[in-house]
Amino acid sequence: MTTATDADEPLIRKTPDVIGGEACIRTSRIAVFMLVEQKQRGSTDRDFLRNYPTLTQRDLDAAWAYYAAHPDEIEEAIRRNNSDDDE
C-alpha cells in the first residue's frame, strides 16, 4: 500500500520485509507507529525534524494523515511493539 506521492516516491510505504510490513516513511525504516507513539508522549514536529534529519515536514504531514485514516492499525502496532518490549 502506498499513499501521498512525492514525484514517483510514495511518502508512506508498506514493504513486507521492512519492519514487518508496517507503514513507514518513504523507503526508510522509520515507522509511522513509532512517530505517532513519540508524538503521544509529547514530541513535536520540530523535535522530529531535528532528531530525524532525513524527514521533511511533508513526511510528517503524511504520517499524521495516515494515522488519521488508519488509527486502529497504528494503535495495534504500538500495542504490539510495547508488548514485545515487556517480554
ROSE-4610 file (N, C-alpha, C; in Angstrom, 1 decimal, always signed):
// ROSE-4610
residu = [M/M/M/T/T/T/T/T/T/A/A/A/T/T/T/D/D/D/A/A/A/D/D/D/E/E/E/P/P/P/L/L/L/I/I/I/R/R/R/K/K/K/T/T/T/P/P/P/D/D/D/V/V/V/I/I/I/G/G/G/G/G/G/E/E/E/A/A/A/C/C/C/I/I/I/R/R/R/T/T/T/S/S/S/R/R/R/I/I/I/A/A/A/V/V/V/F/F/F/M/M/M/L/L/L/V/V/V/E/E/E/Q/Q/Q/K/K/K/Q/Q/Q/R/R/R/G/G/G/S/S/S/T/T/T/D/D/D/R/R/R/D/D/D/F/F/F/L/L/L/R/R/R/N/N/N/Y/Y/Y/P/P/P/T/T/T/L/L/L/T/T/T/Q/Q/Q/R/R/R/D/D/D/L/L/L/D/D/D/A/A/A/A/A/A/W/W/W/A/A/A/Y/Y/Y/Y/Y/Y/A/A/A/A/A/A/H/H/H/P/P/P/D/D/D/E/E/E/I/I/I/E/E/E/E/E/E/A/A/A/I/I/I/R/R/R/R/R/R/N/N/N/N/N/N/S/S/S/D/D/D/D/D/D/D/D/D/E/E/E]
num = [1/1/1/2/2/2/3/3/3/4/4/4/5/5/5/6/6/6/7/7/7/8/8/8/9/9/9/10/10/10/11/11/11/12/12/12/13/13/13/14/14/14/15/15/15/16/16/16/17/17/17/18/18/18/19/19/19/20/20/20/21/21/21/22/22/22/23/23/23/24/24/24/25/25/25/26/26/26/27/27/27/28/28/28/29/29/29/30/30/30/31/31/31/32/32/32/33/33/33/34/34/34/35/35/35/36/36/36/37/37/37/38/38/38/39/39/39/40/40/40/41/41/41/42/42/42/43/43/43/44/44/44/45/45/45/46/46/46/47/47/47/48/48/48/49/49/49/50/50/50/51/51/51/52/52/52/53/53/53/54/54/54/55/55/55/56/56/56/57/57/57/58/58/58/59/59/59/60/60/60/61/61/61/62/62/62/63/63/63/64/64/64/65/65/65/66/66/66/67/67/67/68/68/68/69/69/69/70/70/70/71/71/71/72/72/72/73/73/73/74/74/74/75/75/75/76/76/76/77/77/77/78/78/78/79/79/79/80/80/80/81/81/81/82/82/82/83/83/83/84/84/84/85/85/85/86/86/86/87/87/87]
x = [+0.8/+0.0/+0.9/+0.5/+1.2/+0.2/+0.7/-0.2/+0.7/+0.0/+0.6/+2.0/+1.9/+3.2/+3.9/+5.2/+6.1/+6.9/+6.5/+7.0/+6.7/+7.7/+7.4/+7.5/+8.0/+8.2/+7.0/+6.4/+5.3/+5.9/+5.1/+5.6/+5.4/+4.3/+4.1/+4.1/+4.9/+5.0/+4.9/+4.4/+4.4/+5.1/+6.2/+7.1/+7.2/+6.8/+6.8/+8.1/+9.2/+10.5/+11.1/+10.3/+10.8/+9.9/+10.5/+9.8/+8.5/+8.5/+7.4/+6.2/+6.5/+5.4/+4.6/+5.1/+4.5/+4.6/+3.7/+3.7/+4.9/+5.8/+7.0/+7.1/+7.9/+8.2/+9.0/+8.5/+9.3/+10.0/+11.3/+12.0/+12.8/+12.5/+13.2/+12.7/+13.3/+12.8/+12.2/+11.7/+11.0/+9.5/+9.0/+7.6/+6.7/+5.5/+4.5/+4.2/+4.0/+3.6/+4.6/+5.9/+7.0/+6.8/+6.6/+6.4/+5.1/+4.1/+2.8/+3.0/+3.6/+3.9/+4.7/+5.7/+6.6/+5.7/+4.9/+4.1/+3.1/+2.5/+1.6/+2.4/+3.7/+4.5/+5.0/+4.6/+4.9/+5.9/+6.5/+7.4/+6.6/+7.3/+6.7/+7.3/+6.6/+7.2/+8.6/+8.8/+10.2/+11.2/+10.8/+11.6/+12.0/+11.0/+11.2/+12.1/+11.9/+12.8/+14.2/+14.4/+15.8/+16.4/+15.6/+16.1/+16.2/+15.5/+15.5/+15.8/+17.0/+17.3/+16.9/+16.6/+16.1/+14.6/+13.9/+12.5/+12.2/+11.1/+10.7/+9.3/+8.9/+7.5/+6.5/+6.7/+5.7/+5.6/+6.8/+6.8/+5.9/+6.1/+5.4/+3.9/+3.6/+2.2/+1.5/+2.3/+1.8/+1.6/+2.5/+2.4/+1.2/+0.9/-0.3/-1.5/-1.5/-2.7/-3.0/-1.9/-2.0/-2.6/-2.1/-2.7/-4.1/-4.5/-5.9/-6.8/-6.3/-7.1/-7.0/-6.0/-5.8/-5.5/-6.3/-5.9/-5.9/-6.8/-6.7/-5.5/-5.0/-3.8/-2.6/-2.5/-1.3/-1.4/-2.5/-2.6/-2.3/-2.7/-2.4/-0.9/-0.2/+1.2/+2.0/+1.4/+2.0/+1.9/+0.7/+0.5/+1.4/+1.5/+2.4/+3.9/+4.3/+5.7/+5.9/+5.0/+5.2/+5.1/+4.3/+4.2/+5.5/+6.2/+7.5/+8.5/+8.4/+9.4/+9.2/+8.0/+7.7/+8.3/+8.6/+9.0/+10.4]
y = [-1.2/+0.0/+1.2/+2.2/+3.5/+4.6/+5.8/+6.9/+8.2/+9.3/+10.6/+10.6/+10.6/+10.5/+11.8/+11.8/+13.0/+12.6/+13.1/+12.7/+11.3/+10.4/+9.0/+8.2/+8.8/+8.1/+8.3/+7.3/+7.4/+7.8/+8.7/+9.2/+8.1/+7.3/+6.2/+4.9/+4.0/+2.7/+1.5/+0.4/-0.8/-1.8/-2.3/-3.2/-4.5/-5.6/-6.8/-7.1/-6.9/-7.2/-6.0/-4.9/-3.8/-3.6/-3.7/-3.6/-4.4/-5.6/-6.4/-6.0/-5.1/-4.6/-3.4/-2.9/-1.7/-0.5/+0.4/+1.7/+2.5/+2.8/+3.6/+4.8/+5.7/+6.9/+6.6/+6.9/+6.6/+5.2/+5.2/+3.9/+3.8/+4.5/+4.4/+3.3/+3.1/+2.2/+3.0/+4.2/+5.0/+4.7/+3.9/+3.5/+4.6/+4.7/+5.7/+5.5/+4.2/+4.0/+4.5/+4.4/+5.0/+6.5/+7.2/+8.6/+9.0/+8.3/+8.5/+8.3/+7.2/+7.0/+8.1/+8.5/+9.6/+10.9/+11.1/+12.3/+12.3/+11.1/+10.9/+11.2/+11.0/+11.2/+12.6/+13.5/+14.9/+15.4/+14.6/+15.1/+16.0/+17.0/+17.9/+17.7/+18.3/+18.2/+18.7/+19.8/+20.4/+19.4/+18.7/+17.6/+16.6/+16.1/+15.1/+15.5/+16.8/+17.3/+17.4/+17.7/+17.9/+16.5/+15.5/+14.2/+13.2/+13.5/+12.6/+13.5/+13.8/+14.8/+14.4/+13.2/+12.8/+13.1/+13.4/+13.6/+15.1/+15.2/+16.6/+16.8/+18.0/+18.3/+17.6/+17.4/+16.7/+15.2/+14.6/+13.3/+13.2/+14.1/+14.1/+14.4/+15.3/+15.5/+14.2/+13.5/+12.2/+11.2/+11.2/+10.2/+10.5/+11.8/+12.2/+11.9/+12.1/+11.8/+10.3/+9.5/+8.1/+7.6/+8.1/+7.8/+8.1/+9.3/+9.8/+8.8/+8.3/+7.4/+6.0/+5.6/+4.2/+4.1/+4.7/+4.7/+3.4/+2.5/+1.1/+0.4/+0.5/-0.2/+0.3/+1.6/+2.2/+1.9/+2.1/+1.8/+0.3/-0.6/-2.0/-2.2/-1.5/-1.7/-1.1/-0.1/+0.5/-0.6/-1.2/-2.2/-3.4/-3.8/-5.0/-4.7/-3.5/-3.1/-3.0/-2.5/-2.4/-3.7/-4.6/-5.9/-6.7/-6.4/-7.1/-6.6/-5.3/-4.7/-5.4/-5.8/-6.4/-7.8/-8.5/-9.9/-10.0]
z = [+0.0/+0.0/+0.0/-0.8/-0.8/-0.8/-0.2/-0.2/-0.4/-0.8/-0.9/-1.6/-2.9/-3.6/-3.7/-3.7/-3.9/-5.2/-6.3/-7.6/-7.8/-7.9/-8.1/-6.8/-5.7/-4.5/-3.5/-3.1/-2.1/-0.8/-0.1/+1.2/+2.3/+2.2/+3.2/+2.4/+2.8/+2.2/+3.2/+2.7/+3.4/+2.6/+3.1/+2.4/+3.3/+2.8/+3.7/+4.5/+3.9/+4.6/+5.4/+5.5/+6.3/+7.5/+8.7/+9.9/+9.9/+9.4/+9.4/+8.6/+7.6/+6.8/+7.3/+8.4/+9.0/+8.0/+8.1/+7.3/+7.8/+6.8/+7.0/+6.2/+6.6/+5.8/+4.6/+3.4/+2.1/+2.1/+1.8/+1.8/+3.1/+4.1/+5.4/+6.3/+7.4/+8.4/+9.6/+9.3/+10.3/+10.2/+11.1/+11.1/+11.6/+10.9/+11.3/+12.8/+13.2/+14.6/+15.6/+15.2/+16.1/+16.3/+15.2/+15.2/+16.0/+15.8/+16.5/+18.0/+18.4/+19.8/+20.4/+19.7/+20.3/+20.4/+19.4/+19.4/+20.6/+20.9/+22.0/+23.3/+23.3/+24.5/+24.6/+23.7/+23.8/+22.7/+21.9/+20.8/+19.8/+19.3/+18.4/+17.0/+16.0/+14.6/+14.6/+15.3/+15.4/+16.0/+17.0/+17.6/+16.5/+15.8/+14.8/+13.7/+13.3/+12.2/+12.7/+13.9/+14.5/+14.7/+15.2/+15.6/+14.4/+13.4/+12.2/+11.0/+10.7/+9.7/+8.3/+8.1/+6.7/+6.5/+7.6/+7.5/+7.0/+6.3/+6.0/+6.6/+6.6/+7.1/+6.3/+5.0/+4.2/+4.6/+5.0/+5.6/+6.8/+7.7/+9.0/+8.7/+7.8/+7.5/+6.9/+6.1/+5.5/+6.6/+7.6/+8.7/+9.5/+9.9/+10.7/+9.9/+8.6/+7.7/+7.7/+7.6/+7.6/+8.9/+10.0/+11.3/+11.4/+10.9/+11.0/+10.2/+9.1/+8.2/+8.7/+9.5/+9.9/+11.4/+12.3/+13.7/+14.3/+14.0/+14.6/+14.2/+13.0/+12.5/+13.3/+13.4/+14.1/+15.6/+16.2/+17.7/+18.0/+17.1/+17.3/+17.1/+16.2/+16.0/+17.2/+17.8/+19.1/+20.2/+20.3/+21.4/+21.2/+19.9/+19.6/+20.0/+19.6/+19.9/+21.4/+22.1/+23.6/+24.2/+23.7/+24.3/+24.1/+22.9/+22.6/+23.6/+24.0/+25.0/+26.4/+26.7/+28.0/+28.1/+27.0/+27.1/+27.5]
